[in-house]
Amino acid sequence: MPFDLSLYLVTDAGLCADIGLEKTVEAAVQGGVTMVQLRDKYASDEQMIVQAKRLKAMLAGSGVPLMINDRLNVAVASQADGLHVGQSDMAVQEARNTLGQHAIIGLSINTLAQLQGAPIELLDYVGLGPVFATVSKQDHAQPIGFDGLAQLANACQLPSVAIGGLKAEHIAKVKAAGANGIAVISAICGQPDPRLAAQAFLAQ
């Protein structure tokens, strides 16, 4: 499936609680979000499968791919468009073997060594960061800043998306560093109007 990393929403059920996850995603897509990743470290697989199927149905016809964070079985059961894995998650090879050639597979990268050791031929994109420390992800790696982002983006042969504490005013620096897009959690999830929050990014 074709994909656009310009504005990549990573969900947080807790932050979306006031509006609800589905309404948050729907409004964010109306505002211009180009990819959605379902991420929930606390839900059971069964709960995530139900949520993923709902999001998949909602996104049908929008051209916005649904990615699943980490859980391969959820991606398979929900017929999601792809999977995003971290450095401590399953092997990329296992994900590719299971999901096939048409699935979108992304990998989180924090260091040049991780990038050099990544199975580039099996991946479609990489997530670079965190650029800044962020409360949205408690166990994040060492922040890399815009200099680190530029180093990784320029060394990377794949499309890349920057993540980690980024806001609309950082768009110019993210683009200057060479990343293809920006991934956000709290800058859209938990905002009073996710549609306007997404539009604020695209306005930059």
Wavefront OBJ file of the C-alpha trace (Angstrom):
o trace
v 0.000 0.000 0.000
v 1.366 3.465 -0.815
v 2.091 5.576 2.239
v 2.894 9.167 3.146
v 4.915 9.852 6.303
v 4.180 13.599 6.357
v 2.031 13.541 9.517
v 2.067 10.235 11.361
v -0.252 9.838 14.356
v 0.711 7.343 17.058
v -2.257 6.739 19.334
v -2.402 6.807 23.122
v -5.688 5.535 24.546
v -5.148 7.328 27.859
v -4.564 10.714 26.273
v -7.572 10.192 23.992
v -9.893 9.225 26.856
v -11.915 12.458 26.910
v -12.873 12.281 23.224
v -12.353 8.581 22.633
v -9.743 6.903 20.462
v -11.868 6.447 17.354
v -13.212 10.006 17.369
v -9.677 11.321 17.916
v -8.342 9.370 14.942
v -11.295 10.318 12.750
v -10.889 14.025 13.521
v -7.115 13.865 13.082
v -7.472 12.249 9.652
v -9.978 14.938 8.683
v -7.311 17.428 9.724
v -4.721 15.846 7.445
v -2.987 12.991 9.286
v -1.433 10.717 6.641
v -0.681 7.572 8.695
v -2.070 6.100 11.901
v -0.330 3.704 14.277
v -2.352 1.899 16.936
v -0.135 1.730 20.015
v -1.343 0.493 23.393
v 1.061 -1.092 25.854
v -1.686 -1.945 28.356
v -4.546 -3.403 26.296
v -4.829 -7.154 25.757
v -4.366 -8.599 22.293
v -8.118 -9.224 22.110
v -8.897 -5.606 23.005
v -6.389 -4.344 20.458
v -7.793 -6.557 17.702
v -11.290 -5.158 18.271
v -9.924 -1.599 18.268
v -7.795 -2.215 15.187
v -10.720 -3.641 13.223
v -12.801 -0.577 14.069
v -10.040 1.791 13.013
v -9.394 -0.206 9.838
v -13.070 0.039 8.884
v -13.144 3.740 9.676
v -10.045 4.437 7.574
v -11.302 2.418 4.593
v -11.241 4.546 1.449
v -9.253 7.355 3.092
v -5.870 6.253 1.750
v -4.488 6.450 5.309
v -2.733 3.203 6.302
v -3.295 1.616 9.709
v -0.116 0.426 11.393
v 0.070 -1.707 14.524
v 2.784 -1.172 17.111
v 4.743 -4.283 18.031
v 1.978 -6.936 18.071
v 2.217 -9.103 14.992
v -0.834 -11.222 15.832
v -2.975 -8.076 16.116
v -1.764 -6.893 12.713
v -2.646 -10.257 11.174
v -6.061 -10.615 12.847
v -7.151 -7.064 11.997
v -5.725 -7.106 8.448
v -3.877 -3.894 9.251
v -1.666 -2.356 6.580
v 1.545 -2.910 8.462
v 3.578 -3.193 11.641
v 5.996 -0.911 13.463
v 8.606 -2.578 15.666
v 11.098 -1.266 18.189
v 14.635 -2.407 18.864
v 13.494 -4.761 21.635
v 10.494 -6.162 19.758
v 10.378 -9.104 17.368
v 12.806 -9.547 14.491
v 11.941 -7.630 11.336
v 12.472 -10.835 9.350
v 9.685 -12.571 11.302
v 7.329 -9.663 10.679
v 8.087 -9.626 6.954
v 7.749 -13.402 6.611
v 4.354 -13.336 8.309
v 2.864 -10.203 6.765
v 4.242 -10.604 3.251
v 5.773 -8.228 0.737
v 2.848 -5.822 0.520
v 2.780 -4.921 4.209
v 4.362 -1.691 5.430
v 7.044 -2.385 8.042
v 8.811 0.286 10.068
v 11.592 0.125 12.658
v 12.561 2.539 15.433
v 16.147 3.793 15.208
v 18.029 5.757 17.884
v 21.703 5.387 16.939
v 23.908 5.122 13.870
v 24.899 1.602 14.952
v 21.240 0.542 14.978
v 20.768 2.035 11.527
v 23.848 0.286 10.153
v 22.659 -3.023 11.617
v 19.069 -2.697 10.377
v 17.784 -5.072 7.666
v 17.110 -2.224 5.243
v 15.983 -4.562 2.462
v 13.085 -5.783 4.633
v 11.893 -2.338 5.782
v 9.746 0.370 4.221
v 10.620 3.230 6.565
v 12.379 4.015 9.842
v 11.306 6.089 12.826
v 14.133 8.311 14.070
v 14.284 9.585 17.617
v 13.301 10.520 20.139
v 14.316 14.019 19.104
v 13.320 15.311 22.555
v 12.416 13.651 25.837
v 8.676 13.057 26.025
v 6.198 12.024 28.700
v 4.164 10.097 26.100
v 6.684 7.272 26.196
v 8.247 6.568 29.583
v 10.908 4.094 28.408
v 12.272 6.091 25.499
v 15.921 6.052 24.513
v 18.342 8.966 24.841
v 17.072 12.039 22.941
v 19.074 12.736 19.783
v 18.174 16.385 19.097
v 18.055 17.870 15.621
v 21.767 17.242 15.038
v 21.316 13.547 15.748
v 18.217 13.487 13.586
v 20.125 15.014 10.678
v 22.967 12.512 11.094
v 20.593 9.560 10.982
v 18.339 10.923 8.238
v 21.307 11.655 5.978
v 22.784 8.197 6.552
v 19.485 6.441 5.882
v 18.528 4.895 2.541
v 14.844 4.682 3.499
v 12.060 7.212 4.084
v 12.207 8.414 7.680
v 9.860 9.956 10.207
v 11.021 11.950 13.241
v 9.381 11.349 16.623
v 9.722 12.488 20.211
v 8.281 15.617 21.785
v 7.759 17.365 18.459
v 5.307 20.207 17.899
v 4.073 22.147 14.873
v 6.775 24.790 15.298
v 9.453 22.105 14.797
v 8.350 21.220 11.259
v 10.936 23.424 9.529
v 13.811 21.949 11.563
v 12.595 18.397 10.953
v 12.501 19.042 7.197
v 15.907 20.750 7.289
v 17.329 17.691 9.055
v 16.197 15.544 6.139
v 13.356 13.519 7.643
v 10.346 12.861 5.402
v 7.753 13.418 8.069
v 6.881 13.965 11.701
v 5.252 11.508 14.117
v 3.284 12.779 17.080
v 1.366 11.433 20.050
v 0.389 14.077 22.607
v 0.446 16.946 20.105
v -2.774 15.471 18.676
v -4.007 12.856 21.172
v -5.537 14.617 24.149
v -5.908 17.949 22.370
v -9.372 19.567 22.621
v -9.718 19.505 18.820
v -7.541 16.853 17.114
v -8.599 18.081 13.673
v -7.309 21.593 14.349
v -4.182 20.166 15.966
v -3.439 18.197 12.785
v -4.151 21.214 10.597
v -1.669 23.253 12.633
v 1.079 20.832 11.599
v 0.145 20.903 7.941
v -0.005 24.707 7.997
v 3.728 24.647 8.690
l 1 2 3 4 5 6 7 8 9 10 11 12 13 14 15 16 17 18 19 20 21 22 23 24 25 26 27 28 29 30 31 32 33 34 35 36 37 38 39 40 41 42 43 44 45 46 47 48 49 50 51 52 53 54 55 56 57 58 59 60 61 62 63 64 65 66 67 68 69 70 71 72 73 74 75 76 77 78 79 80 81 82 83 84 85 86 87 88 89 90 91 92 93 94 95 96 97 98 99 100 101 102 103 104 105 106 107 108 109 110 111 112 113 114 115 116 117 118 119 120 121 122 123 124 125 126 127 128 129 130 131 132 133 134 135 136 137 138 139 140 141 142 143 144 145 146 147 148 149 150 151 152 153 154 155 156 157 158 159 160 161 162 163 164 165 166 167 168 169 170 171 172 173 174 175 176 177 178 179 180 181 182 183 184 185 186 187 188 189 190 191 192 193 194 195 196 197 198 199 200 201 202 203 204
